[in-house]
């Protein structure tokens, strides 16, 4: 049996150890001071919005892809919406540079995922598995051009997002500074993404 002095010393040691451990752990969650503050941009261009399930966000997205001239860059968490997948495949077949970055876990666990289908149709697909969730829902269309367009919002590119969920999608045109910021972020994720197959 431990003496009361020894027991008291052990308790003090454990208390000191826990204090140091908690202080060190808390510091790990503080953002580095070298991070840039979030940018503030001037509003410009147009914004088109759709809310589901009442409005056809999938058609809005597919129609916007159909207008792409040079490039469509995608970040997707889940992807089961056939019309959007078909629009990306058609864009690739007409010579548009299409690339998709997807979440590996969602791609592997959802039996109705269309990622494999797009890849089999020649769309280059990459997996971003550096994060617990690659949760972005973004499309950049013709970045760097006068027609540069950003698609984003809560809307996963899925059948459920269109027909079951309460979601939103924004299609923003004519704000090249905003598209450039999203392009920078897309390229950052592309740098650590790996080919799907």
N, C-alpha and C positions, 0 to 999 in steps of 0.2 A: 504494500500500500504506500502511496506517495505521501510525504510529509506535507503539512499545510504550507510551509515556506516554499517547498518545491512546487506544489500545486499552484500557489500564487504566482511564482515566477513563470511557470508554464503558461498561465492565463495571460500574464502581461506580454509574454513573447508572442502568443497567438494574436492578441489584440493588436500589437504593433505590426505584425506580419500582415494581418487583414487590412489595416489602415494603409500600408504601403501598396498592397495589391490592389485595393480599390482605387487609390489615387492614380496608380499607374494605368489601370484599366480605363478610368474616366478620361485620362489624357489621350488615350488611343482613339477616342471618339470625337475629339475636338478637331475641327478642320485645320489643315496647315495654313499658316498666315500667308503663304505664298500664293494661295488661290486667288484668282481674280474675282471681283464682285460680279454678280449677274449683270449683263449689259442692259441698257435701256435704249430702245430703238424708236425712231420716229415712225408713226403709223403712215403707211402708204399703200397704194394699190386697192384691191378689192378682196372681200372675204365672203365666201359662200358657205352656208351652214346647213347641215341636215341633222335631224334628231330621229332616233329610232325608238320604238318600232314603227312610228307613224309615217316617216319619210324614207325614200329609197336611197340610203347612203351608199349602198353597194353600186347602184347605177351611177350616182354622181362620181364615185371614185373610178369606175370602169370607163365612163365617158371622158374623164380627165386624162386617164392613161391613153385612151384612143387618140388624143390630141398631141401626145408626145412626139417630138421631132427627132431628138438626138439621144436622150438618156432618161431612164427611170431607175432611181436608187431607192431601195426599200429596206426598212427595218420592221420586222414583224414578230410578235409574240406567238400568236396562234394564227393558223391560216387554213380555213376550210371553206371560204367563199368562192364557189366555182366561177362566177361571172368575173370577179376581180382576177383570179388566177388565169382565166382564159384571156383577159385583156393584156396581162403581162406576157403571156406566151405569144399572143398575136403581135405585140409590139416587138418582141425579140425576133420573130419571123420576118417582120418588115424592115429589119436592120437597126432598130433602136438598141442602144446599149442598156441592157437590163441586168441588174444585180440585186440579189436578195440576201439580207442578213437575217437569220431566224434564230429563235431560241431552241437549243438542242433538246431540252427536256420536253417541251410542248410538242416538238416535231416527232419525237420518239414515242410519246405516250398517247397521243390522240390518233385513233385509228383512221379518222376521216381527214387527216392532214393532207393538204395538197402540195406540200413541199416536194415530195418525191416525184409527183407528176410533173411539176414545173421543171425540176432538174432533168427528168427524162426527155422533156421537150426542148432542151438546150438552154434553159435559163440558168446562168451561174448562181448557185446557192452556197452560202457560207453559214457556218454555225458560230454564234457568239456564246461561248460557254465560260467566259471569264467572270460572269456575274451570276448571282443566285437566280436572277431572272433577267433575260434580255427583253424588257417589257415595253420598249418603244413601239409605237405604231406610227410610222412616218413613211412618206413617199416624197422624194424630191424629183421633180420633173424639169428637165432642160435647165439645170442649174447653170449659172453663168451667162444665160441668154436673156433677152428682153421678155421672153415668155416664161421665165422661171416661176415655178409653182411649188408650193408646199402643201402637203396633205397631212393632217395630224388630228389628234383628238383621242377620246377614250375608246373609239371604235376599233376593236380587233378586226382583222380581215376574216371574219367568220360568219357562218350562217346564223349562229345564236345572237351575235351582235346586231344583225339585221332584223331578226324575227322575234327574239325573246327578250333581249336586254334593253334597258334604257341607256342609250349611248349618244354620243355626239361626234360629228366629224366637221372639220374646218378645211376648206380649200382656199388658200391665200395666194393671190396672184399679184405681181407687180411690186413686191418688196424684196429686192435683191439682197439687201443687207441681212434680212431674216433668213432667207434661203442659204446665204453664205455661212451663217452660224450653224444651221442644221447640217450643211454639207461638211463643215469642219468636224462636227460631232460624229457624223456618219463615217467619215474617213478614219477617225480615231478608233471606232469600233471595228471597222474593216481591217485595221492594222493588226488586230489580235484574233480576228475570226479565222476559222479554218474551213477548207472546202468540205461540202456536205458528203460527197462520196469519194 
